Amino acid sequence: MPFRIISIPPFKAVSSGVDKSADFSENGVLGKFDTYFSKLEPGPGDRFMPRDFLYYDAEMEGLVWMYALTDEMDAEGFEVRDFEGGNYLTYHYRDGDHEANNRLYHEALAWIEQSEFFELDQRTDHYAMGHIITPPELIKATGYAQMETFIPVRLKTN
């Protein structure tokens, strides 16, 4: 199986809010949020990965970026919310390789559909998410990043 199942604990998150234009430019919603959370430095006990997740909110029809806050971090006016966590099937691919992502996403959905233990768990504020897993210095050195996708699953209830 090229997938793994992980658990993400609940956490307090700061959110970009919904951006229907997917604007990562310096003045765009997502660009401003990237600038904000990129300067945050969690203490040694809070340096778990990943801390940020990007997802498409199907109900609001836009991208949302969230970042796991620590008690010492200031949200600087961004929305703060509770993320309930849960179980996720994950896979990774080279960021920007839409063909590989599409193939793996559909393979993951087929695997979930055929699983005797898991079912898809997409619902309000509980969507498939992505996170760049490559450290910035390696992106700079290699010229590319790897993206990890997280698809929400739960144990079957039947």
Biotite code that builds the C-alpha atoms (Angstrom):
import biotite.structure as struc

atoms = struc.array([
    struc.Atom([0.000, 0.000, 0.000], chain_id="A", res_id=1, res_name="MET", atom_name="CA", element="C"),
    struc.Atom([1.542, 3.361, -0.994], chain_id="A", res_id=2, res_name="PRO", atom_name="CA", element="C"),
    struc.Atom([-0.591, 5.125, 1.610], chain_id="A", res_id=3, res_name="PHE", atom_name="CA", element="C"),
    struc.Atom([-0.361, 5.463, 5.342], chain_id="A", res_id=4, res_name="ARG", atom_name="CA", element="C"),
    struc.Atom([-3.019, 6.231, 7.948], chain_id="A", res_id=5, res_name="ILE", atom_name="CA", element="C"),
    struc.Atom([-2.135, 8.802, 10.604], chain_id="A", res_id=6, res_name="ILE", atom_name="CA", element="C"),
    struc.Atom([-3.910, 10.621, 13.395], chain_id="A", res_id=7, res_name="SER", atom_name="CA", element="C"),
    struc.Atom([-3.771, 14.400, 13.800], chain_id="A", res_id=8, res_name="ILE", atom_name="CA", element="C"),
    struc.Atom([-4.699, 15.614, 17.295], chain_id="A", res_id=9, res_name="PRO", atom_name="CA", element="C"),
    struc.Atom([-7.137, 18.493, 17.877], chain_id="A", res_id=10, res_name="PRO", atom_name="CA", element="C"),
    struc.Atom([-5.485, 21.919, 18.025], chain_id="A", res_id=11, res_name="PHE", atom_name="CA", element="C"),
    struc.Atom([-6.182, 25.656, 18.140], chain_id="A", res_id=12, res_name="LYS", atom_name="CA", element="C"),
    struc.Atom([-5.548, 27.106, 14.684], chain_id="A", res_id=13, res_name="ALA", atom_name="CA", element="C"),
    struc.Atom([-5.241, 30.518, 13.119], chain_id="A", res_id=14, res_name="VAL", atom_name="CA", element="C"),
    struc.Atom([-6.909, 30.682, 9.703], chain_id="A", res_id=15, res_name="SER", atom_name="CA", element="C"),
    struc.Atom([-6.528, 32.765, 6.577], chain_id="A", res_id=16, res_name="SER", atom_name="CA", element="C"),
    struc.Atom([-10.270, 32.613, 6.057], chain_id="A", res_id=17, res_name="GLY", atom_name="CA", element="C"),
    struc.Atom([-11.704, 31.593, 2.694], chain_id="A", res_id=18, res_name="VAL", atom_name="CA", element="C"),
    struc.Atom([-9.985, 32.961, -0.407], chain_id="A", res_id=19, res_name="ASP", atom_name="CA", element="C"),
    struc.Atom([-12.098, 32.346, -3.503], chain_id="A", res_id=20, res_name="LYS", atom_name="CA", element="C"),
    struc.Atom([-9.440, 33.810, -5.796], chain_id="A", res_id=21, res_name="SER", atom_name="CA", element="C"),
    struc.Atom([-6.555, 31.605, -4.504], chain_id="A", res_id=22, res_name="ALA", atom_name="CA", element="C"),
    struc.Atom([-4.303, 34.670, -4.384], chain_id="A", res_id=23, res_name="ASP", atom_name="CA", element="C"),
    struc.Atom([-0.829, 33.777, -3.101], chain_id="A", res_id=24, res_name="PHE", atom_name="CA", element="C"),
    struc.Atom([0.596, 37.159, -4.157], chain_id="A", res_id=25, res_name="SER", atom_name="CA", element="C"),
    struc.Atom([2.131, 39.480, -1.568], chain_id="A", res_id=26, res_name="GLU", atom_name="CA", element="C"),
    struc.Atom([-1.139, 41.442, -1.254], chain_id="A", res_id=27, res_name="ASN", atom_name="CA", element="C"),
    struc.Atom([-3.503, 38.457, -1.562], chain_id="A", res_id=28, res_name="GLY", atom_name="CA", element="C"),
    struc.Atom([-5.293, 36.791, 1.335], chain_id="A", res_id=29, res_name="VAL", atom_name="CA", element="C"),
    struc.Atom([-3.130, 33.650, 1.159], chain_id="A", res_id=30, res_name="LEU", atom_name="CA", element="C"),
    struc.Atom([0.053, 35.627, 0.512], chain_id="A", res_id=31, res_name="GLY", atom_name="CA", element="C"),
    struc.Atom([-0.525, 37.783, 3.601], chain_id="A", res_id=32, res_name="LYS", atom_name="CA", element="C"),
    struc.Atom([-1.268, 34.677, 5.667], chain_id="A", res_id=33, res_name="PHE", atom_name="CA", element="C"),
    struc.Atom([1.930, 33.017, 4.398], chain_id="A", res_id=34, res_name="ASP", atom_name="CA", element="C"),
    struc.Atom([3.943, 36.092, 5.438], chain_id="A", res_id=35, res_name="THR", atom_name="CA", element="C"),
    struc.Atom([2.278, 36.045, 8.872], chain_id="A", res_id=36, res_name="TYR", atom_name="CA", element="C"),
    struc.Atom([2.822, 32.406, 9.785], chain_id="A", res_id=37, res_name="PHE", atom_name="CA", element="C"),
    struc.Atom([6.257, 32.135, 8.139], chain_id="A", res_id=38, res_name="SER", atom_name="CA", element="C"),
    struc.Atom([7.669, 34.462, 10.786], chain_id="A", res_id=39, res_name="LYS", atom_name="CA", element="C"),
    struc.Atom([6.266, 32.430, 13.707], chain_id="A", res_id=40, res_name="LEU", atom_name="CA", element="C"),
    struc.Atom([8.823, 30.411, 15.664], chain_id="A", res_id=41, res_name="GLU", atom_name="CA", element="C"),
    struc.Atom([7.379, 27.686, 17.881], chain_id="A", res_id=42, res_name="PRO", atom_name="CA", element="C"),
    struc.Atom([9.392, 26.711, 20.936], chain_id="A", res_id=43, res_name="GLY", atom_name="CA", element="C"),
    struc.Atom([11.342, 23.420, 20.970], chain_id="A", res_id=44, res_name="PRO", atom_name="CA", element="C"),
    struc.Atom([8.411, 21.478, 22.496], chain_id="A", res_id=45, res_name="GLY", atom_name="CA", element="C"),
    struc.Atom([6.054, 22.677, 19.760], chain_id="A", res_id=46, res_name="ASP", atom_name="CA", element="C"),
    struc.Atom([8.188, 21.997, 16.680], chain_id="A", res_id=47, res_name="ARG", atom_name="CA", element="C"),
    struc.Atom([6.027, 19.122, 15.458], chain_id="A", res_id=48, res_name="PHE", atom_name="CA", element="C"),
    struc.Atom([5.318, 18.804, 11.759], chain_id="A", res_id=49, res_name="MET", atom_name="CA", element="C"),
    struc.Atom([3.166, 19.686, 10.049], chain_id="A", res_id=50, res_name="PRO", atom_name="CA", element="C"),
    struc.Atom([1.825, 22.908, 11.582], chain_id="A", res_id=51, res_name="ARG", atom_name="CA", element="C"),
    struc.Atom([0.152, 24.369, 8.501], chain_id="A", res_id=52, res_name="ASP", atom_name="CA", element="C"),
    struc.Atom([-2.464, 22.911, 6.168], chain_id="A", res_id=53, res_name="PHE", atom_name="CA", element="C"),
    struc.Atom([-4.047, 24.240, 2.978], chain_id="A", res_id=54, res_name="LEU", atom_name="CA", element="C"),
    struc.Atom([-7.430, 22.944, 1.856], chain_id="A", res_id=55, res_name="TYR", atom_name="CA", element="C"),
    struc.Atom([-10.344, 23.698, -0.437], chain_id="A", res_id=56, res_name="TYR", atom_name="CA", element="C"),
    struc.Atom([-13.559, 24.489, 1.443], chain_id="A", res_id=57, res_name="ASP", atom_name="CA", element="C"),
    struc.Atom([-16.235, 22.981, -0.819], chain_id="A", res_id=58, res_name="ALA", atom_name="CA", element="C"),
    struc.Atom([-19.087, 24.808, 0.912], chain_id="A", res_id=59, res_name="GLU", atom_name="CA", element="C"),
    struc.Atom([-17.474, 28.263, 0.765], chain_id="A", res_id=60, res_name="MET", atom_name="CA", element="C"),
    struc.Atom([-15.789, 27.471, -2.592], chain_id="A", res_id=61, res_name="GLU", atom_name="CA", element="C"),
    struc.Atom([-12.360, 28.790, -1.746], chain_id="A", res_id=62, res_name="GLY", atom_name="CA", element="C"),
    struc.Atom([-8.942, 27.946, -0.332], chain_id="A", res_id=63, res_name="LEU", atom_name="CA", element="C"),
    struc.Atom([-8.287, 28.112, 3.411], chain_id="A", res_id=64, res_name="VAL", atom_name="CA", element="C"),
    struc.Atom([-4.864, 27.989, 5.052], chain_id="A", res_id=65, res_name="TRP", atom_name="CA", element="C"),
    struc.Atom([-4.538, 27.227, 8.743], chain_id="A", res_id=66, res_name="MET", atom_name="CA", element="C"),
    struc.Atom([-1.639, 27.082, 11.166], chain_id="A", res_id=67, res_name="TYR", atom_name="CA", element="C"),
    struc.Atom([-1.475, 25.332, 14.562], chain_id="A", res_id=68, res_name="ALA", atom_name="CA", element="C"),
    struc.Atom([-0.985, 27.988, 17.241], chain_id="A", res_id=69, res_name="LEU", atom_name="CA", element="C"),
    struc.Atom([0.830, 27.691, 20.527], chain_id="A", res_id=70, res_name="THR", atom_name="CA", element="C"),
    struc.Atom([-0.382, 29.551, 23.625], chain_id="A", res_id=71, res_name="ASP", atom_name="CA", element="C"),
    struc.Atom([2.358, 32.154, 23.141], chain_id="A", res_id=72, res_name="GLU", atom_name="CA", element="C"),
    struc.Atom([1.533, 33.024, 19.512], chain_id="A", res_id=73, res_name="MET", atom_name="CA", element="C"),
    struc.Atom([-0.442, 36.125, 18.533], chain_id="A", res_id=74, res_name="ASP", atom_name="CA", element="C"),
    struc.Atom([-3.076, 35.645, 15.807], chain_id="A", res_id=75, res_name="ALA", atom_name="CA", element="C"),
    struc.Atom([-2.513, 39.261, 14.670], chain_id="A", res_id=76, res_name="GLU", atom_name="CA", element="C"),
    struc.Atom([-6.161, 39.722, 13.710], chain_id="A", res_id=77, res_name="GLY", atom_name="CA", element="C"),
    struc.Atom([-6.574, 36.465, 11.798], chain_id="A", res_id=78, res_name="PHE", atom_name="CA", element="C"),
    struc.Atom([-9.494, 34.196, 12.717], chain_id="A", res_id=79, res_name="GLU", atom_name="CA", element="C"),
    struc.Atom([-8.769, 31.653, 15.479], chain_id="A", res_id=80, res_name="VAL", atom_name="CA", element="C"),
    struc.Atom([-10.664, 28.365, 15.490], chain_id="A", res_id=81, res_name="ARG", atom_name="CA", element="C"),
    struc.Atom([-10.620, 24.866, 16.879], chain_id="A", res_id=82, res_name="ASP", atom_name="CA", element="C"),
    struc.Atom([-9.509, 22.086, 14.540], chain_id="A", res_id=83, res_name="PHE", atom_name="CA", element="C"),
    struc.Atom([-10.969, 18.781, 15.694], chain_id="A", res_id=84, res_name="GLU", atom_name="CA", element="C"),
    struc.Atom([-8.239, 16.578, 14.225], chain_id="A", res_id=85, res_name="GLY", atom_name="CA", element="C"),
    struc.Atom([-8.938, 13.025, 13.111], chain_id="A", res_id=86, res_name="GLY", atom_name="CA", element="C"),
    struc.Atom([-7.562, 10.175, 11.060], chain_id="A", res_id=87, res_name="ASN", atom_name="CA", element="C"),
    struc.Atom([-6.101, 10.781, 7.610], chain_id="A", res_id=88, res_name="TYR", atom_name="CA", element="C"),
    struc.Atom([-4.821, 8.703, 4.730], chain_id="A", res_id=89, res_name="LEU", atom_name="CA", element="C"),
    struc.Atom([-1.692, 10.388, 3.351], chain_id="A", res_id=90, res_name="THR", atom_name="CA", element="C"),
    struc.Atom([0.482, 10.280, 0.265], chain_id="A", res_id=91, res_name="TYR", atom_name="CA", element="C"),
    struc.Atom([3.152, 12.570, -1.173], chain_id="A", res_id=92, res_name="HIS", atom_name="CA", element="C"),
    struc.Atom([4.206, 13.811, -4.595], chain_id="A", res_id=93, res_name="TYR", atom_name="CA", element="C"),
    struc.Atom([6.327, 16.536, -6.178], chain_id="A", res_id=94, res_name="ARG", atom_name="CA", element="C"),
    struc.Atom([4.530, 19.854, -5.614], chain_id="A", res_id=95, res_name="ASP", atom_name="CA", element="C"),
    struc.Atom([3.077, 21.151, -8.863], chain_id="A", res_id=96, res_name="GLY", atom_name="CA", element="C"),
    struc.Atom([2.826, 17.689, -10.475], chain_id="A", res_id=97, res_name="ASP", atom_name="CA", element="C"),
    struc.Atom([-0.939, 17.823, -10.921], chain_id="A", res_id=98, res_name="HIS", atom_name="CA", element="C"),
    struc.Atom([-0.999, 14.598, -12.928], chain_id="A", res_id=99, res_name="GLU", atom_name="CA", element="C"),
    struc.Atom([0.671, 12.602, -10.140], chain_id="A", res_id=100, res_name="ALA", atom_name="CA", element="C"),
    struc.Atom([-1.553, 14.202, -7.515], chain_id="A", res_id=101, res_name="ASN", atom_name="CA", element="C"),
    struc.Atom([-4.705, 13.447, -9.493], chain_id="A", res_id=102, res_name="ASN", atom_name="CA", element="C"),
    struc.Atom([-3.644, 9.823, -10.051], chain_id="A", res_id=103, res_name="ARG", atom_name="CA", element="C"),
    struc.Atom([-2.702, 9.281, -6.399], chain_id="A", res_id=104, res_name="LEU", atom_name="CA", element="C"),
    struc.Atom([-5.844, 11.018, -5.146], chain_id="A", res_id=105, res_name="TYR", atom_name="CA", element="C"),
    struc.Atom([-8.087, 8.737, -7.195], chain_id="A", res_id=106, res_name="HIS", atom_name="CA", element="C"),
    struc.Atom([-6.057, 5.663, -6.184], chain_id="A", res_id=107, res_name="GLU", atom_name="CA", element="C"),
    struc.Atom([-6.461, 6.718, -2.538], chain_id="A", res_id=108, res_name="ALA", atom_name="CA", element="C"),
    struc.Atom([-10.226, 7.139, -2.925], chain_id="A", res_id=109, res_name="LEU", atom_name="CA", element="C"),
    struc.Atom([-10.463, 3.708, -4.570], chain_id="A", res_id=110, res_name="ALA", atom_name="CA", element="C"),
    struc.Atom([-8.382, 2.181, -1.746], chain_id="A", res_id=111, res_name="TRP", atom_name="CA", element="C"),
    struc.Atom([-10.659, 3.783, 0.866], chain_id="A", res_id=112, res_name="ILE", atom_name="CA", element="C"),
    struc.Atom([-13.764, 2.561, -1.003], chain_id="A", res_id=113, res_name="GLU", atom_name="CA", element="C"),
    struc.Atom([-12.390, -1.006, -1.029], chain_id="A", res_id=114, res_name="GLN", atom_name="CA", element="C"),
    struc.Atom([-11.124, -0.920, 2.558], chain_id="A", res_id=115, res_name="SER", atom_name="CA", element="C"),
    struc.Atom([-12.820, -3.199, 5.027], chain_id="A", res_id=116, res_name="GLU", atom_name="CA", element="C"),
    struc.Atom([-11.909, -0.813, 7.890], chain_id="A", res_id=117, res_name="PHE", atom_name="CA", element="C"),
    struc.Atom([-12.048, 2.796, 6.619], chain_id="A", res_id=118, res_name="PHE", atom_name="CA", element="C"),
    struc.Atom([-14.471, 5.153, 4.916], chain_id="A", res_id=119, res_name="GLU", atom_name="CA", element="C"),
    struc.Atom([-14.143, 8.708, 3.651], chain_id="A", res_id=120, res_name="LEU", atom_name="CA", element="C"),
    struc.Atom([-14.859, 11.336, 6.337], chain_id="A", res_id=121, res_name="ASP", atom_name="CA", element="C"),
    struc.Atom([-15.305, 14.590, 4.388], chain_id="A", res_id=122, res_name="GLN", atom_name="CA", element="C"),
    struc.Atom([-17.692, 17.114, 5.953], chain_id="A", res_id=123, res_name="ARG", atom_name="CA", element="C"),
    struc.Atom([-17.820, 20.769, 6.953], chain_id="A", res_id=124, res_name="THR", atom_name="CA", element="C"),
    struc.Atom([-14.306, 21.919, 7.958], chain_id="A", res_id=125, res_name="ASP", atom_name="CA", element="C"),
    struc.Atom([-13.004, 18.378, 7.460], chain_id="A", res_id=126, res_name="HIS", atom_name="CA", element="C"),
    struc.Atom([-11.656, 18.201, 3.913], chain_id="A", res_id=127, res_name="TYR", atom_name="CA", element="C"),
    struc.Atom([-8.607, 16.817, 2.124], chain_id="A", res_id=128, res_name="ALA", atom_name="CA", element="C"),
    struc.Atom([-5.617, 19.034, 2.971], chain_id="A", res_id=129, res_name="MET", atom_name="CA", element="C"),
    struc.Atom([-2.086, 19.564, 1.735], chain_id="A", res_id=130, res_name="GLY", atom_name="CA", element="C"),
    struc.Atom([1.211, 20.478, 3.363], chain_id="A", res_id=131, res_name="HIS", atom_name="CA", element="C"),
    struc.Atom([4.682, 21.116, 1.903], chain_id="A", res_id=132, res_name="ILE", atom_name="CA", element="C"),
    struc.Atom([6.922, 18.615, 3.714], chain_id="A", res_id=133, res_name="ILE", atom_name="CA", element="C"),
    struc.Atom([10.242, 19.815, 2.306], chain_id="A", res_id=134, res_name="THR", atom_name="CA", element="C"),
    struc.Atom([12.233, 22.179, 4.550], chain_id="A", res_id=135, res_name="PRO", atom_name="CA", element="C"),
    struc.Atom([12.793, 25.648, 2.985], chain_id="A", res_id=136, res_name="PRO", atom_name="CA", element="C"),
    struc.Atom([16.574, 25.227, 2.734], chain_id="A", res_id=137, res_name="GLU", atom_name="CA", element="C"),
    struc.Atom([16.117, 21.998, 0.735], chain_id="A", res_id=138, res_name="LEU", atom_name="CA", element="C"),
    struc.Atom([13.567, 23.637, -1.569], chain_id="A", res_id=139, res_name="ILE", atom_name="CA", element="C"),
    struc.Atom([16.103, 26.384, -2.240], chain_id="A", res_id=140, res_name="LYS", atom_name="CA", element="C"),
    struc.Atom([18.896, 23.859, -2.890], chain_id="A", res_id=141, res_name="ALA", atom_name="CA", element="C"),
    struc.Atom([16.901, 21.450, -5.068], chain_id="A", res_id=142, res_name="THR", atom_name="CA", element="C"),
    struc.Atom([14.445, 23.835, -6.719], chain_id="A", res_id=143, res_name="GLY", atom_name="CA", element="C"),
    struc.Atom([11.363, 21.818, -5.809], chain_id="A", res_id=144, res_name="TYR", atom_name="CA", element="C"),
    struc.Atom([9.213, 20.723, -2.879], chain_id="A", res_id=145, res_name="ALA", atom_name="CA", element="C"),
    struc.Atom([7.234, 17.656, -1.953], chain_id="A", res_id=146, res_name="GLN", atom_name="CA", element="C"),
    struc.Atom([3.579, 18.021, -1.039], chain_id="A", res_id=147, res_name="MET", atom_name="CA", element="C"),
    struc.Atom([1.816, 15.644, 1.329], chain_id="A", res_id=148, res_name="GLU", atom_name="CA", element="C"),
    struc.Atom([-1.938, 15.205, 0.945], chain_id="A", res_id=149, res_name="THR", atom_name="CA", element="C"),
    struc.Atom([-4.174, 14.268, 3.889], chain_id="A", res_id=150, res_name="PHE", atom_name="CA", element="C"),
    struc.Atom([-7.568, 12.682, 3.100], chain_id="A", res_id=151, res_name="ILE", atom_name="CA", element="C"),
    struc.Atom([-9.912, 12.401, 6.110], chain_id="A", res_id=152, res_name="PRO", atom_name="CA", element="C"),
    struc.Atom([-11.021, 8.858, 6.962], chain_id="A", res_id=153, res_name="VAL", atom_name="CA", element="C"),
    struc.Atom([-12.808, 7.193, 9.843], chain_id="A", res_id=154, res_name="ARG", atom_name="CA", element="C"),
    struc.Atom([-13.430, 3.638, 10.920], chain_id="A", res_id=155, res_name="LEU", atom_name="CA", element="C"),
    struc.Atom([-16.470, 2.139, 9.250], chain_id="A", res_id=156, res_name="LYS", atom_name="CA", element="C"),
    struc.Atom([-19.508, 2.156, 11.480], chain_id="A", res_id=157, res_name="THR", atom_name="CA", element="C"),
    struc.Atom([-21.345, -0.921, 10.137], chain_id="A", res_id=158, res_name="ASN", atom_name="CA", element="C"),
])
